[in-house]
């Protein structure tokens, strides 16, 4: 991970207050390698999914609406095979009133398709797949609340890796009798490029510390400016939109009270000095984006 001092020096070269048209036209990723962004447990999860596919009538692929292109995993598409397949766009700020109910849609797809070795079964068995942290477990829990009036049956979290194994079948409906199987989020072991990986990281599909909160915050600022999404200016009390990440994080740190005490060696001994905590401010900036506080943003 690039050090904060170096990151902020690089950002400061651009200047704190650009005039319209002075924003960066491209982002410098500094030669980063995405090879280390693929945790080992994902390979195991993919093997488990392939093994569970034989017992599945249909597949529900849950997808983050903010990354409709970058979030598709080609390895999962290979797993899909010829099974009926529903693509669910999750994490949309405003629900589409014309969306189709999932349970009747899945039941119709299964009824209209060959069931192979499960032809004699009267229940529906659905495998829920997708990249990490797109809301697969949340979807299962919401369907369970809607159709069975029961609480959550699988753990959910705001970061990737909460579901680490293929679980037992979870009933989500009585009529028709339908079971969903939660699966761990799986990324391709080789991402197409660094920018694709950065978009996945901003949406929480890759753990922040593997990529670096500093460059993630800088890329987010670059993206917001590129799309003319300047809501961060008012939220953090900036005088104007800026191309450099350092002034933004300084305002975030001041607004949220993100400070830290460091020891400074002086001629009279150690002195505790309060400084702004830029890593904590970067995390707050990322969290505001993920919560929708910086506006509706599609990264692709």
N, C-alpha and C positions, 0 to 999 in steps of 0.2 A: 504494500500500500504506500502510495506517495505520501510523504510527510506533510503535515498541515502547513508548516512554514513555507515549504516549497510550493504547495498548491496555491496558497494565498498570494505569494509573490508572483506566480505565473498569472493569476487572475488580475492582480493589480496593474499589470502592464497595460490592460485595456483601458483603464481609467474608470472613475466612479460614476460619471454622468454622461452617457452617450446621447448624442442628438439622434432624431429619427433616421433610420437607415444605417446607423453605426454599429448595430449588433453583429455578432459573429455569423458568417455565412456557413461555416462548417465547424465541427467540434473535433478537437485534438484529443484522442484517447491515449496518447503517450505510449504507443506500442504495447498496450496491455494484451495479455494472453488469457483467453477464456477457458483454457484446458482445465484449470484447477477449480472451476465453478460447478463441477458435476459431482455431488456427494456420492460415495460408494453405495449407500443403501438404495439409490434409485435403480441400479442395475438389478438388484435383488427384487425390487418391486415390480419391474417389468417382467421378470421371469414368473413371478406369482400371478400376474395378470394373464399371461399366456396360458398358464395352467388352469386358471379359473374360467377362461373363455369357453371351454367345452360345456360348462354348466350354465352358460348365459344365453338367454333368448334375444336380448337386445342390448345395445350399448348407449349410454348417455354420456356425451363428451361435454363437460362443463368448461366454459371459456370465459376469459376476462374481456369484457366489451371494450376496454381501453387499448387492448393489443390484439385486434382481430386477426392480424397476419403473423406477428412475431410469436404469438402464443400457441400457434399450431405446432404440435410435435409430430414430425413425419414418422417417427417410430410407432406412435400410437395409431396412426393411420394404417400402418402395416398390420397392427394387431387387430384392427377392426374387421378385416377379412370381408366376408359377405353377410355378416349379421346386420339386421336393421339398426339404424344409427340415428340418434337425435342429437343435434348440436344446440346446447343451451348457452345463450349469452348472459352471463351473470355480472353483478356489480355495476349495473346501470343506475345512474342517479335518479332517473325518472322511469317508472315502469311503463311499458307499452300496454295501453288498454286493450289492444287487439291481439295480444299474445295468446297462443293456444295452450289450454291446460295440458300438463305433461302426462298425467296418468292415462286419460283417454287416448292421447296420441300414441303413447307407447303400446297400449293394448291393441290398437288398430294395426300398428306396424307389425307386431308379432303375429296377429291373426292372419294378416295378408301375406306372411312370409313362411317359407319352409322352416319347420322346427327341428328337423333332423332327428337326433337321438332323444329329444325331449317331446316328441309328438304325443306321448301318452300323458304328459304332465298337465294338470289343470291350473297350476299357478304360473306366474310370470317371474322370471329371474333376470334382473337387470344389473349389469356391471357399470358402475359410474367411474369414468376415467377423466384425465386432464392433467395439465401441468400443475406444479405446486401452488397452493394458496389461491385458487380461483373460486373456492366456495363449494367444493363437492360435498363435504360433510354438512355444511349449512343447508344445501339443497335437500339432502336426505332428511334432516331434522325438520325442515319446513313442510315437506310433503307428509311427514309423519304427524305433525301437528294439524295439518289441514284435513287429512282423511281419517285419522284415528283419534284425534284430540288428545294425543299423548306427547310427553316431553321428549327432549333430545335423547338419542340413542348412541350418538357418536361424538367424540370430542372435536371441538373446533378451536382455531387459533388465528391470530393476526400475522403469523409468520409461517414460512414453509416448513414442512417436516413433522407436522402434528400427527398425521396418519402415516405410520411407518410399515404397516403390514396389511395384507388383504384380510378383511374381517369376515365374520360369519354373516349370513344373510340377515337383513333387517327388514321387518315387515313395515310397509308404508301405507297399505290399503287393504281393506277387507273384501270389497266387491268392486273390481275383480281382485282376487288374492294376488298381491304383488310384493315382491321382495327386492330390495336394492342392496348391492354390495359395494361398500366404500373401498377405495384403493389409494395407495400413496401416490402423490404427484410425481410425475416422471418427466425429466428434461432429456433431450437428446444429448449423448455424451460429447458430441461435437456441435457447437452452435455455429450457425451460418456466418456470423461476424460479431465483432465486439458490440456494435450498436444494438443488434438484436438482443444480446445478453444484457445490455444496459437497460433496455425497455422492460425486459422480464424482471430485472432487479428492482426497478422503480415500482413495479406493481406487486412486489413481494414474492415473486416466484423463486428468487435466489436470495440467500441470506446476505444482509447488508455487509457484514464484515468480510465476506469473500470477495466483494467487489471494491468496497471502500466508500464510506459515507461522504468523503470529501468530493470525489469525482462524480458520485451520484447526484449530490446536491448541485454541483456545477452544471452537469448535463441537464438536470431538471430546469435550472434557470435558463439555459440555452434554448430548451424546448419551449418553455413558456413565452420567451421573447419572440421566438420564431413564429409561434402561432398567435402572437399579439394577445396573449392572455396575461394582462397586467394587474390582476387582482392582488398579487403579492405586494404591490406598491402601497395600497391603502391598508392592507392587513397589518403590515409591519411598520407603517408610518414613514415610508421613504419619501423623499422629495420628488423622485421621478424613477422611471424604470432604469435599470442599469445592467450592463453586460458583465460586470465583474461580480463574482460570488462573495467576495470579502465584505463589501458594504451591506449586502443582504443578510449575511450571517451575523454581522455585528448588530444590526437592528433586531434580528430574531433573539439574539442572546440578551440584549438589553430589555426587550419587551417581555421575555419569559423569565428573566432573572437567572439565566444560565451562566453562572460564574464558577470559578474554581480557585482555590488557594494554592500558591506555589511558593517554595522556599527560594529566596535569593540570597546568595552569599555576598555580604558587604564587608567593609573594613571593620565594622563593629560586631560582626557575627551574622547569623542567619536571620532574615526578616521575612515574615509571611506577607505576600503580596496577592491581592485579589485580581484575577484576570478573567477575561471573557472565555467561556468554554465553547470553542468553535465546533468540536465534534458533537457536543450535545445540541448546539444550535442547528447543525446540519441534520441531525436526527429529527428535530422538531419540524424543520422545513419539509423533510420527506414525509413525516407523519401527517402534516397538514394537507399535502397533496393526496395522500392515500385516503384521507377522510373526506375529500372533496371540497376542502375549504379554499382551494386556490382556483376553483372553477371546474367546469366539465372539460376534460382534456383527453383526446384520443392520440396516442403516441405514434401509431402507424400512419 
